[in-house]
């Protein structure tokens, strides 16, 4: 199913359609402030395993996930005062912050160091879904069979319609991934330079 949602004023009835898919254990494609993401309920192990299959990705490379805001992050990660100040300055925004995981995070999403990657994208559709849903959703980029970032939701629907349950059309996006910043020890480390300024972390 392809569902067009207004990027500036997401229609709540359409947001709730996406949430019904998530509640039923489905997989959705949704816009962020960087690229389109594939997501599912953070607590649905089978759905997460399906995304690993779609992405042809090893379970040793855990997915990051989207939280609705800073207070939401504190449920799923260890957030010091210093870390909070940093994230408050940069979120919502095109960053993935690596943090020490709390006990709420499912084991399937934990790296060896018990860390997680968390996003709060500056995208109204994405944040409306997570906020209305009530807890985080998985976030991993949508790539073609040729392993290229996909930018057009119509192309995604054609390629993924037999693999995902819903593709949300939030317009054509760019192909630049988020910047990844490690904040585990309160000393910022740039893991990947993507969209968003990283000079403040160097």
Secondary structure as UniProt FT lines:
FT   STRAND          2..4
FT   HELIX           12..23
FT   TURN            24..25
FT   STRAND          28..30
FT   STRAND          37..39
FT   TURN            42..43
FT   HELIX           45..55
FT   TURN            59..60
FT   STRAND          64..66
FT   HELIX           70..76
FT   HELIX           81..90
FT   STRAND          95..101
FT   TURN            103..104
FT   HELIX           107..109
FT   TURN            112..113
FT   STRAND          115..119
FT   HELIX           124..133
FT   STRAND          137..141
FT   TURN            145..146
FT   HELIX           153..160
FT   TURN            161..163
FT   STRAND          166..169
FT   STRAND          178..182
FT   TURN            184..185
FT   STRAND          189..192
FT   HELIX           199..201
//
